[in-house]
Amino acid sequence: MSLLARIRSWIKWVTNRPRLESDMDAEVRFHVESFAEDLMRSGVPEQEARRRARIEFGSVESHKDAARASLGLRWGDELSGDTHYALRTMRRNAGFTAVAILSLGLGVGANTATFSLVYSLMLRSLPVQNPRQLVELLHRYPGEPHFNGFSWQAYQVMRDHNDVLSGMMAAADERFHLRGNGFEPQIANGEFVDGTFFPTLGVKPAIGRLITPEDDSMGSPAAVAVVSWTYWKRMFALNPAVLGTQITVDDVPVTIIGVAPRKFSGLEIESSQDFWLPLAMEPAIHHPSATRSSEGWLNLVGRLKSGISIEEARADLAVLYQSTLDEQARATNNPFLRKMQFEMAPASAGTSELREEYNKPLLALMAMVGVVLLIACTNVAGMLLARGASREHEMALRVSLGASPLRLLRQVLTESMLLSAAGTFVGIILAYFGAGALVQIIVAGRRPGPPVEFQVHTDATVLIFTASVAVLTGLLFGIVPALRAMGTAPTSSVRRGGRIGETKPRRLLGKTLVVTQVALALVLLSAAGLFVRYLSNLEHSDLGFQRDHVLLMKLDPPGSGYQDAALSRAYQELLTRIEAIPGVRSASICAASPISGAGANRGISVEGYQANRGEIRNVMENWVAPKYFATLGTPLIAGRDFRAEDQGGPRVAIVNQTMAHYYFGNADPIGKHVTFDGDDQAYEIVGVAADAKYMEIRESIWRTIYLDTFQQSSVASQFAIRTNIDPATLAPEVRRAVHDTLKTVTVGRVITLSNQVDASIVPERLIAMLSGCFGALGALLTAIGIYGLLAYNVTRRINEIGVRMALGASRGSVARMVLGDALAMVLVGLALGIPIALWAKSFAASLIQDIPVEPVVPISFGVLAMIGVALIATYIPARRATRVDPMEALRYE
């Protein structure tokens, strides 16, 4: 019979079980009656014939059991029986069951939540055709993070001359002011895409059509748009009449020609696009000079040709990219551009800034939650071993009655898998809330920029991972008790009756599990101490400004109708109104606020300084208004601040200490002049400010120059306000002042400087917080393990303790005996855990830069914590041992 036929037959019998049982009963009765009739025909009396027929036929249930076995039903019956028995056992031992399920739930929940985040951020494939062929084009300056942002020239050269890509897509995402019939004006996420964007991805429209190369003609671009399925549902209620509807994007009317498929919302996983426009429309919406000639405004993604590896594609495109860098370096007289390095990365999971920021912390967390799960499994295994000793008599009776070792193995594993299933159920509930909480922490900590709409997706991959964790967990903590049950010796176990006893190897196994828990918990606690210390170093680092009592407000003037000169005058009036608000000490304007992740740089020439060939001539640039340094709390070391009288006069600049020392050494830089590449007018240095950090809290201080924003052609739009009270309470008053002064200008992000600084270290704060939680959880589980083993040992040795006390042992000596057992296990665990913790420190240093090098303090913290945990866990068993009544203990001896 084929396997398929056997499966069909088994399903048939399982689904018709009542009829099967009835048929078997009828067949048994038929055989017994037939044999009895044969005997009666031979002259045997009826009653005797029936008795002899039943004896000859044998056990009815054994024949029925054999029939069930031939049909493959006995295994199901035994499994059902084992399940019901395990459930009754779990119900009778409610305390044990609750602790085991909670321990497993915490371990499985932590793993599932973290994996869900890792999967959604790094592994989940885009809903496009053959996503594994997609690659992201990147570049970076030496020593800095890579980024996806290329010039128009670089895009054209690499698109038209490469031999390794079947298609290259260009996109530029922005926030647009959107108006249309039937809804209020709003700011929406949009993206300029080239005509090959949708065809290269291979996505199909939900309705209508998508943008094509014909729409993206540079000569006469079509004023069309494609909206996302989510935006179609939100704004148009899935009305097919959306096709042909006209909307206004930054004062430019466009016509909706199609809706993207439901699952596709763009290439960026943390930002959902509302609509897409042809790339050729960009000059109509913005000034061409502000975009076409600028660097880094296009995000590039390509699709590899069949048979081309990512290494081959990188090598081919690097040559093309370098040629564009050489040309730009000659045109701008900036040799630093040649130091840019081309890179390429897989893009099957989309593009993401979050991935670059969180991939290493999340990998560290995955390792930690794996250790937590291992501790939980070890804990439950120790608890099952302790309980298994008390069930040794039961197992011996089962063996005596004919149970095979494999039958015992299956029963114990059934109990383990039920515990694992219950723990997994609890873990899934915890993971649902835990993953959402992790996302909220990440999203809430984002720096200035488009809002993040990142979500954790639960699909088949996450469910398979959780199911695999559940099965592996059940096997990990169940296999040792199961193997122990298989080795039960019926004679000795039955002879001992109900007394609890253990051989030396089995006692050693229980202690080994506790030692393992101690070693793993030490690793977690030392890692927690390491990451907390790292976070503390960042929080207390010298930033060069005073972060408290400063409110930051970003205005959004595009589309407001203000020209640059009028906007400059209005901003000066607004500064006066803000400073008049009670509680405000001073107010100013800046282009880049501290620790915002934003910044600009340009090449310069400095009076009296001769640059070497190949020297980096770029300096960081920031446009600020008068009183900026006083508002931020950055002291002026020399010279003066910007003044209102500087407007309309000679251009002036203020440099930081690092720039002054780099170009002038110990000489006075006041009165010297600097000239930017491509600009004929020089700036006179009128002041030197203390060093301050702007891009990242971890960065080294870079040469920085501050320019008066009111001397520039366009004014910066971020306001910094120092207050005497909680700055967040003044936000409504500041918004009101903006509305009264600039009625058509919208207010963007409002945040305190303290919160902005905190947002820059969210990855470190996240890993410090979670590592602390996991370390505490590991210590708690270890304490439960130590307590469980010692409590069991006290119960097992109650006769021995009674004998000791009857022979004159004091309560103190008994307590020291119990305490000595605990400390011996802990010390062995610490001895094993310290080398692992040292290795884990090296692993953490490979993932996270600037991690503290000295591991002594974190490991010492872990050692002291584990000794304290052991003492606490030992207290109750030791106290119980000292209260043993010798007469009561010896009564059963």
N, C-alpha and C positions, 0 to 999 in steps of 0.2 A: 504494500500500500504506500502511495506517495505521501510526502510530508503534508501537502495541501489537503489530501483526502483525510489524513489523520486529524488535521486541524478542524476540518469541516465536521468530522464525526464527533470530535470532542465538544465543539460548540453545540452540536445538535443534542448531545446527551446532557450537557450542562443546562441548556435552556429548557429541557424536558425532564428535569430531575424527579419531580413527583411521579410522573408516569413511569420512569425507569425503576424507582423504588417499588412501585406497585407491581410492575412486571416481574421483578426479581422475587418478590414475596410469592406471587402466583406460581412461578416456576419452581421455587423451593417446595411449596406445598404439593405441587404435582409430582415431583420426584419422590417425596416421602410417602404420599398416598399410593403411588404406583408400587413401590417396594413393599409397603404393608399389604396391599392386595395380593401380590405374588406370594407372600408368606401365608396369608390366609388361605389361598387356594391349595397350598401344600399341607394344610391341616393345622396350622398354628392358630391359637385363639386370637380374636380381634385385638384385645387389649395388649397381649404380649407381642403380637405382630407389629402394632404401632410403636411399642416401646423399643423393640429390636430395630425397627426401621429408623427411628430417630438416632439410636446409638450408631448404627451402621453409617448413616448419612453424615454424622459429625455435627460440628457447630454450624448452625445456620448463619450466624453473623460472620464466621470466618469465610464461608462460601460467598456471601454477599460482598465481603471486603475484598476477596480475590477478584470478583467481577468488577467492582469499582476500580481496583488497581489496573485491570486489563483495559479499562476504558479511560484511564488517566484521571479518575475522580478522587482517588484516595489522597493524593497530594493536596488537593484543594480542601478536603475534609480536615486533614491534619493541620493545614495552615489556618483554617477557620477555628479549629480547636485551640491551636497555639495563640491565636489572636485574642480569643475570648478569655483564655486563661491569663494572658499578659495584661489585658485590660483589668481583670479582677485583681491581679497582683498590684498593678499601679494604683488602683482605687484603695486597696487595703493599706498601702504605704504612701499616703497622700503627701506627707512632708518630703519624703525622698523624691517622689515624682515631681513635685513643684520645683524643688531646687534643681533637679536635673534638667527639666524643661526650660526653666529660666536661664540656666547657664548656657544651654545649647542655643536658645533663642537669641541671647545677646551675641554669641559668637557668629551664628548664621546671619543675624540681622546686620551686624557690622560689615561682614563680608559682602552681603548682597547689596547693601546701600552703596558701599564704596565701588563695587564692580559696576553697578548701574551707572554711576557717575563717570567712571573710567570708560565704559562702553559707549555711552552717549557722546562723550567728549572726544574720544580717540579712535574708536573701533567701528562705530556704526556707519555703514556704507551709505553714500548718497543715493537717492532714488532716481538714478540716471542709468543710461545704457553703459555696461562694462565699466563700472566705477574704478576698477583696479588699474585701468590704463591712464587715469588722470594723474597729473603731476603739477605741483605748485612751483612757480619760478620765484626764487628768493635771492637776495643779496644782502651784504652787510659790510660795515667797516670792521677792520681787525679789532677783536676784543669786545665788540658790541653785539647785541642780539640781531639775528637776521630779520628781515622784513620783506613784505611783498609790496613793492611800490616802484614802478618804472616810468621812465620818460616816454613820451610819444615816439621819439626817434628810436629808442631801444626796442620798443614794441614793434615798430615797422620793420626794422632790420631783422630781428629774430623771427618774426612771422613769415617774412618773404624769402628768407635765405636758408632756413634750417632744412635738414634732410632726415630728421628723426621724429617729427611730430606730424600726425595726420590732421591736426587742427590746433589753433591757439586762440584762446578767448581773452578778451580784455574787458574789465569792468571797473567802474568807479562808483562807490556807494556814497550817498549824501543824504542829508535831511532837507526836504523840500516843503515849501509852503503850497498847500493844495487847496483849490476851491472847485466847487462843482454844484450843479443844480441838485437840490434836495438835501445837502448837508452843509454844516458850518465850515468855515475855513479852518484848516488844521495843518499840523506839521506831520509829515508821513515819511517813512523810510523808502527811498527810491534808489535806483541804480542805473547808471548809463552802461549799456552793453553793446559790443560790436555785433555785426550781422551774423557772425558765425557762432555766437554764444549758444543759442538754443539748438541749432543743428549739430554742433560738436558734442553737446551733452546728450543728444538723442532723446530729448523729452518731447512729448506730444501734448497739444493743448487740450484743456477740458472742453472748451468751446472756442470757436473762431480760429484764429491762426496766431503764430508767434512771430517775433521780429526776424526778418531775413536780411541777407546782404543787400537786397534792393532797397530796403528801408533805411539802411545805414550808409547810403551814398553821400560822400562828402560834398558833392556838387549841389545836390538838392535833397537833403534828408527829409524823410516823411515825418510829419508831426504826429506820431502814433505812440501808443503805450499798450503794454500788456500788464494786466493786474493779477495779483496772486489770488488763489482760490479763497484764502481766508479773508482778504480784503473784499472780494466779490460778495462773500456771504455777509460780512459785517456792514458794508455800505450799500449793497444793492440787493440783499436778501435772495441771492442766487437767481436773480431775474435774467433770463437770456437776452432781454432787451438791452443789456449793458453794452452789447456790441454796437458801435457807432456813437456811443455817448461821448460827449466832449467834456473834458475837465481842464482846469487851468493849473499849470505847474510853474510856479515862480513867474506869473504874468504871461506865460506862453501857453496858448490853447493847444491841446493835443486830443486825439481821438483814440478811444479804446478799441483795439482790434481783436483782442483775445484774452483768454484766462488761462493761466498756467495750471498744470495738473495739481491735484489736491495735495499730494505729499511733497511737492517741490516748493520751497520758499527761498531759494538762493543757495549759494555755495558756502556762505558763512553760517556755521552751526549755531552761533549765539545771537544772530540777528536775522529776523524774518523780514524779507522785503515786501513792501506793499505793491510796488509796480516797477516796471522796467521801461527805459527809454532808449532809443538808438543812440549810440555813442556820437554819431555825427550831429545830434541835436545840441550837444554840450556848448558849442559857441553861441547858439541862439539864446541859451539860458544864462550863461556866464560870459564874461569878457574873455575873448580868446587869449589876450596877452597874460591873463591871470592863470591860465591853465596849460595851454599848449607848450609854452616855454618853461614851465615849472618842472621840477624833478619829482618823481615818486608819486604821481597821482593815479596811475593805472595799476590795478591788480591783475596779474597774468596767471592763467592756468592753461595747460596744454594736455593733449591726448597723445600718448605714445603710439607710434606705428607698431603693427604686429611684429614681434621678434626683436624689438629694440628694448634694451635694458635701460634702467634709469641712469646707470653710470655712463653708458654711451651717449645718452641724450644730454647729460650734464656736460660732458666734454665737448660736444658739438656746439651747444649754445653758449658755453663759456667763451669760446673764441669769438663768436659773433658779438657777445656783450662787451668783451674787452675792446673791440674795435670802436664801439660807440663811446666807451669811456675815454679812449685816447682822443677822439674828436672833441668831446665835451671839455676835456682837460686843456686842449690847445685853445679852444674858443673862449674859455673863461679864465685862462691862465691860472688854473687850479690843479697842480699835479696830484693833490691829495685824492682826487677822484679815481686815479689809476689804482689806488689801494683797495678799491671795492672788490669784494670777492663774490663770485657767482655761485649759487647753490640751487639744489632742486630737492624736493621732498614729495613723497606720495600724497595724493590728494583724494584718495578714495573716500575718506571720511569728511571731506570738505576742508575749508580753510578756517582758521580760528586763531585769534590772539589769546584766548583763554587757554588753548592747548599748550602754547609756548610757556605760559605763565604757571600753569598748574600741573603739567605732566610729571615733573619730578616729585613735587610734594605728594601727588596722588599715588605714584609708584611706591614711595616710602610708606604711605598709609596702607596700601594693599599688603605690603610686607608685614606691617604691624597687626592688621586685622587677621592675617593668617596665623600669626603667633597667638592672638587672642583665641581663635577657634581651636588651635592645638591645645592650649591650656584648658579650655572648656572640655574638650574630648578627654584629655588626661584626667581631669577632675571627675567626670562622670564614670570613666573606666575604673578609677579608684573606688568610687562609691559602689559600683556594681561588684567589684571584687570583694569589698567588705560585706555587701549583702549576700554575695555568692557563698561566702563561708558559712553563713547562718542557714543557707539552703542546701548545704552539702548532704545532709541526711535525706532530704527530698530527692536529690539527684541519685543518691545511692539506691533508694527504693525503686526509682525508675529503671536503673540499670538491672537491678535484681529481677524486675518484672519483664525484662526482655528488651528494653529500649537500647537501640544501638548508639554508639558515639555520635554518628552523624545526626541521629534523631535529636539528641540533646543539643548538638551544635545549632540545629535549625530552630529549636525552641528558644534558646537564649538569644540568637540573632534576631528572631521575630520580636522579642521584647525590646532589643536595642533599636531596631528599625522603627518600632512604634514610638519610642521615646524621641528618636531623631525626627520622625514625621511631625510629632507634636511640637518639638523645638523649632523645626523649620517653619511651621505655621505661625508661631509667635514671632520668629525672626522676620518673616515676610511683612507682618504688620509693623514691626519696628523699622524695617527697611523702607517701607512706604513713607513713613513720617521722617525718617532719618535722611533719606535721599533728598526729600523736599527741603529739609532744613539746611543741608549742605549747599543746595542750589541758592537758597535765599541768602546765605552767608556770602557766597561768591558774588551774586548779583548786587547785593547791597554794598559791597566793597569796591565797586567799579569806579574808576577815576573819570574825569570829564570825557564825554564822548556820547555816541548814540546809546540809547537804552538797550540793555541786554535782555533778550527774550529766550534765554537758554532753558530747555526743559529736559528732564530725564525721561527717556522712553523705555517702556517695558515691553519687550517682544519675545519671540521664541528663543533668542540667544540668551537673554537674561533668565528666562524660565529654565532653560537647559542647564545654565550655570547653577542656579539655585537647587535644581533637582540633583545635580551631580554632587554639590556640596552636602546635600542631605544624605545621599547614599554613602558618600565617603565618610561623613561624620559618623553614621551608624556603624560602619565597619571599623573605624578607628577606635571608638571606645567600646565596641561590642566584641571584637575578635578575641581579646585577651580573656575576658570572663567566659566566652564561649569555649575557647580551647581548654580553659581550666575545668569547665564542666565536663568536657569530653574525657578528661583524665581522672574522673572520679573513681575511686576504688570502693566497690560496694561493701566488701567484708569489713574493712576497718571503719568505714563511715557508719555502717549500721551498728557496729559494736559500740561506737561512742555514743549512739543514741542522740539525744538532743543537745549534748554538750558541744560547745564551740571549740574547735581546735584547728591548728594550722601547722603545716610543715615549714621548715626554715626557708626553702626556696620560695614558697608562696608569700611568706612575710616579707622576704626581700623584694619580691615583685611589687607589692603595695608601696614599700618605701621608695622604690625606684621611680614610681609614678609621681610621688610627692617631690622627690629630688628634681625630676624633670620640670615640674610646675615651677619650682623655686628658680631654677636656671632661666626659664623662659620669662618669668615675671621680672627677674632682675634686668633682662634685656629691655623689656618694655619700660620699666621705671627709669633706667639710665637713659634710654632714648627720649623719654618725656623730659627728663632734666636737661638733656642736651638741647632740645628744641625750645624749651621755655627760656633757657639761658640765651639762646640765639635771639629770640624775640625781644628779650629784655635789653640786649645790646643794641638792637635796632631802635627800640623805643627811646633809649637814653642817649643816642648818638647826637653829636653836635651838628645841627642842621644849618646854623647861620642865621636863624630868624626865630622869633617868638611865636609859637603856634597857637597860644591861647588867646581868646577874645578877639578873633579876627573872622569876619564874615566875607565870603567870596560870592560874587553875583556875576553871572555871564549874561550879557545882552545879545540879542539876535537881530541886528539892524537890517540885514538884507531883505528887500521887499517892503521896507518901511516908507520908502519915498524920500529919505534924507540923502542929500549929497554930502560929500566928505567934509566940506567946510562948515556947512550947517550942523552936521552931526558933531563936529569938534566943539563948536560953540555951545551946543545943547548939553554936551557932556560936562563942560566946565560949569554950566549953570546947575546941572544935576549934582555935581560934587559939592557945590555950595549948599544946596538944599539938604543933602544927606548929612553934612557936617552940622547942620542946624538941628538935627533930630536929637532929642535928649538921650544921653547915654552914649553918643558917638564922640570919640576923641579925635579921629582924623580919617580921611578917606582919600583914595588915590586910584589910579588905573594901571593895569599891566596887560601885556599880551600873553605872557605865560606866568601863571601863579606857581608858587613853590610846590614841588613834588606832584606835579600834574601829569607827568609823562609827556609833556609837550615842550617843544623848543625849536629854534631855528639857528642855523649857522651860516656864516659867509666868510669867504677869504678876505684878508685885510693886508694892507701895507702900513707899517708903523714908522713914523719919523725917527730917524737915527738908528734904525735896526735893519741889518742886512740879513735876510732869510737865506738859509743854506739850501742847496739843491735838494729837492724832494721833501723838504720840511713841511709839516702840516701847518698851513696858514689859516685854517678856519678857526673862528672863535664863536662861542655861543652868543646869541643876540636876543635882547629883550627890550620892548618898548614900554616905558613907564611914564607916569605923570609926576609932577612935584609932590612931595610928602610921601612918596612910595616907601622909602627906606625907614622913615619914622613910623609909618603904618605897619610895616612888617617887623619892625624891631631889629633891623639890620643896621649896625652902626656905620657911620661914615668915618673912615680912618683919616682921610685928608681931603682938603678942598671943600667944596660946597655941593648942595643939592641943586636940582633943577629949579628954575624960577619962572614965574609968569612972564617976566620981561624977556625971557629967552625966545618967546614966540616972535617970529619975524626977524630975529637976529641971526648971528652966525651959529652954525650947528655946533652943539656941544654933546659931550658924552661923559659917562662915568664908568670906570672899569673896576673889576674886583681885585683883591690883593694878589691872587694867582697870576692874573694877566699883567698887573703892574710889575711884579717881581720877574716874570718871564721876559718881558721886553726891556725893562729899565733897571733891573737889579736893585741896587740900593739908591739909585738916583731918583730925583723927584719927577714923577710923570705929569704933574700939573702943568698945563700949557702946551704939552706935546700934542701932535696931531696924528690921526689915523685916517686911512682912506679905504673904503670897501671896493672890492673888485667890481668893475663896471660902473663906478660912480666917480665923477670928477671932483666933487666937493669933499673937502676934508672936515673931520669932526675934531674939535678941540677938547682935550680931556680936562674937565673942571673938578673932578672928584674921584676918590678911591673908596670903594665900599668893602666891607668885610666879606669874606667868602660865604656863599650860601649855596645849597643844593636845590636844583630845579627839576631835573628829569626824574631821577630815582633817588631813594633814600640810601641805596647801597653804592651809588656812584662816587668816584673820586672827583674832587673839585676841578672843573674845567675853566679855561680862560673865558671870561664873560664880560661883555660890554653892554651897558644900558644906554638907550637913546631916549630923548624926550619925545613922547608920542605926539605931542601937539606941534612938533616941528616936522612931522611926517605927512605924506600926502593923504594917508588914511589913518584914523585913530584906532587904538586898541579898544576892546569892548568888554574887558573883565574888570570889575570893580572890587577893590579890597578895602574893607571898612574895619577899623579898630574901635572896640567899644569898651566901656567901663563895666558893662553888665554882660549877662549871657547873650552872645551875639545872635543865637537862634530866635530870641524873643523880639529882635528888631527887624526880622525879615519882612513881616507885613507892612511896617512903616516904610521900609526901603522900597518895597514893591509899589506902594502908594505914591512915593516920590517919583519913581520912574514913570508911572502911568500919568501923573499930572504934568510931568515935563516932556515926556516922549510918548505921546498917546498911541502912536502906530508901531512902536518898537516893543517886541515881545521879550519877556524875561525868560531866560533859559534856566540853567542849573543854579540853584542857590544852596550853598554848603558852607559849613565852618571850615576854617583851615585845619583845625585839629582833626576833624573827620576826614578831610582829604588826605592828610598824612597817614591816618590810620588805614584808609582805603588802600594805600600803596603797599601795605604789608599784610594784606588779607591772607595771601598764601601762607606766610609764616605764622600769622595768628591762627589760621585754621589748623595747621599741622601741630602747633603747640597745644592748642585746646584739645584736639582729638587725641594726640599722643598722651596728654595728661589723663584724659578719660580712659583710654585703653590701658594705660599703666595702672590706674586705680582699679579698673575692672580686672586686670590680670592679678593684681595683689589680692583683691577680694576673692576671686576664684581659688587662688592658692591658699588663702586662709581657710576657705571652706574645705579644701582638700586636706590640709593639715589637721583641722578639727575633726573631720570625718574619720581619718585614719587613727588619730589618737583616741577618739571616743570609742572606736571599734576595738583598739588594742586594750583599752582599759576594761571593756566588757569581756574580751577574750582572756585577759590575765587576772580576772577578778579573784579566781581561786588562789593564784600565785600571790597576789597582793594580800589576801586574807592570811595565808601562811606566813608571809613576811611580818605582817603586823602582829600575828599571834606569837611569833618568836621574838618580838621586841622592837621591830622597826618603827621608827617615829613617823609621824605624818609628814614632817619635813623631808625625810629621806625618800618617802614615796613620791612626794611632789617633785623632788629633784630627779628621780628616776624618769618620770614622765617628761619633765622639762628637758632632761638630757637627750631622750629619744628625739624630741622635736628639734633641738638645736643641732644635733648630729646630722639630721637630714637637711636642715637649712644650710649648715656650713658646707656640706658636700655639694648641694645645689649651687651655692654661691661660688665655690671653687670651679665648678663647671661653667657657670654663667659668665664669670668675669672675662675669660678669653672670647666668648661669643659676643659679649657687649663691646669689647675692643674692636672686633671685626665689624660689628654693626656700625660703630663710629666711623670706620673707614668707608663703609658702604654709604652712609649718610653724607659724608664729605664729598663723595663722588657725584651725588645727586644735587646737593645744595651748596652753593658757593658761600664762603665766609663763615662756615659753621665753626664754632669754637674748637680749637685744636686740642686743648687739654681735656682728656676724658676723666681725669681723677675726680673732679667734683661731682659730675653726674653719676658715675659708678659708685662713689662713696654714698651719695644720696640713696641710690637703689639698694646698696647693702644695708644701710641703717634702716631703711623702710622695710625691707624683708625681715630683718631681725625683729623689728617692732610688730610686724604682722604675725610672725611666728609666736611671739610672746602672748599676743592677744588671743590667737587661736588656741593656744595651749592652756589658757587659764581655766576654762570650764572643765576639760578632761582631767587636768591636774587636781582641781578642787574636788571633782567627783571621786578620784582615786583616794584622796585623803579621808573621805567620808565612808569608806567601805567598812562595814561591820564584820570583823573576823569570824564571829560565830555564824552569821548569816552566809558568809562566803564559803565556809568549810562544811556547811550542812550538806552540800551536794557533792562533796569530794569523796 
